[in-house]
Amino acid sequence: MFYTGVCRRPFFTERRDVELQPGQEVSLRVDVGAASVRLELLDQSALMVTVCGRVRETGQPLVQRRGVRLVTPDLTITPLGEARLGRPMKVQISFTNPLPGPLANVTLQLEGAGLQEPRTVPLGDVPGQGTISVTETICPSRPGRRFLAVSLHSRQLTQVHGVTQIVVTEG
């Protein structure tokens, strides 16, 4: 499904015949491989699941539709030390790739008003199920409560973000 709500072509279809008694409910499991779903995901990591059926005896149709948004992992951002106005400080950023395959050409985008002008940090490739941890230096330029936002970008995985609060003191 596109971010506008417009549906893309179907990527999986399965036909089953199910016989039910009056008042009976049945749950059916459908296994769709992660690799095939990943290739079909668009920018919002959303799927529209539609189930269509028909009562054989009466011809009455049954249609159920449900939107599913896949949850992406978070980035962990840990400030290292105290934040003082005009003095460099370090933050540690960690991420675990939940996919079985590698993420290629991964970059981090850091920014935070009064903490960090927007900056891109190239990380290269992250192996499947692999964890990365990088330490970056920021230099607070304003006192008070500030927020540092970090986004991870790759073609294989989108919408990966983390935010942490940093209190900057003067002196």
N, C-alpha and C positions, 0 to 999 in steps of 0.2 A: 504494500500500500504506500502511495506517495504521501508526503507531508500534508498535501491538500485534502486527503481523504479519498482521492481517486484510486481505484483498485487497478493493479497491474494484472497481466494475464495469469491464469492459474498455473501453478508449477507442480501440483500434485493432485491426482484424481484416483479414487478407489471406489469400486462398486461392491456392495454386500447385500445379500438378502437376509433379512432378520424376521423371524416369526414370533409374534407376541400374543399373549393371551390378554383378554380385557383387563385393564388396570395394571398390567405388568410393565415394569421399567427395566431397561437393559442398558448397561454402560459398555461401550465398545472402545477399545484402545486402538489408536492408529499411530504407528511408528513411522516418523519421517526422519531420515538421517540428518544429523547436524550439518554434514558437509553440503548436502543439497540445499538446505535452508539457508546456510550462510551465503551461498552463491546468489541467492535470490533476494537477500535483504537489501533494502534501500536505506536512505539516510536516517530514518527514524526507527529502524529495527522493529517494525511493526508488521504483523501478519493479520489477515482477515480469514478466519476459518468459517466456512459455510457448509452446512449439512443439509442436503435435500433428500426428501423421501416422498413416498406415496403409499397410501393404504390400498393394497391390491383389491380388496373386496369393494370398496366404495369409490376409489379414485381420488380421495381427499389428499391434498398435498400437505407436506410438512417441510418447513424451512426454518432453520435456526442459524443465526449468524453471531459470531463473537470476534471482537478485535483483541489481539494479543500483542502486547509490547514486551519484547525481550529485555531483561534487566542486564545492564552492563556493569562491570566491576568498578569500584571506586579507586581513586588514587589516594594513597596515604601520605599526608604532608605533616612532617614533624619539625617544628622550630628547634634549633640547637643553640641553647644559650639565651641570654637576655637581648631584647631589642632596644637599642639606644639610638636616639636621633643622630643621624649623620655618621654612624659607625657600622661597618659591614657586619653582617651576621649570616650564619649558615642555616639552610633548611634542607632536610632530607626528604626525598620524594621516592615512594616505593609503589610498585605495581606488579601484579601477577597476571600473566596471560592465561585466561581461562580456556583458550582454544587448543586443540591438539596440534595445530600447525603453527608455523612461525608468523610473526607480524613483521612486515618488511618496511624499511625506511621510516621508522617511528620517530616522531618529534614531540617535544613538550612545548607548550606555550605557557609562559608565566606572566602574570600581571596582577597589580594591586595598587589602588590609589594610595599614594604616599609611601609605598613600599618598593614598587618595581614598575618601571616602564615596560610595555609589552616586549617580550623577548622570546625568541625561539631557540630551543636547544635540540640539536640532532642527536638521536640515540642509536641509529642504525637498526639492526634486526633484533627482535626478541624471540627466543625459541618457544615452541609450543610448551605450555605448562610452566614456562620459565619465569623467574622473578628478576626484576631489575631494581636497583636502588642507586640513586644519584644524589650527590650533595651539591647544592647551588648556593651562591653567595648573593644576598640582596643588601641594599643599603637604604634603610628607612629615611625618608625626607620630611615626614610630618609626624608629630606626636599624636598619641591617643590610640583608640581602638581601630585597627586596620584589618583588612581581609586580603589574603593572598589566594588567588585562584590559579589552578593549574589544569590544563587540558592536554590529553594525550591524543595524538592524531596518527592514524594509519589507514591504509585502504581496507584492511581486513576487519577492523574493529573501530566503531565510531562511538561518540557520545560518552567518552570516559573523562570524568572530571573529579576534581577534589578542591575543597576550600578549607582554609584554616584561619582562625582569628589570631592576630598578633598584636599585643599591646606595646606600643612604643613609648618609652619614657625619655624625658629630656635629660641630657647630661650624661 
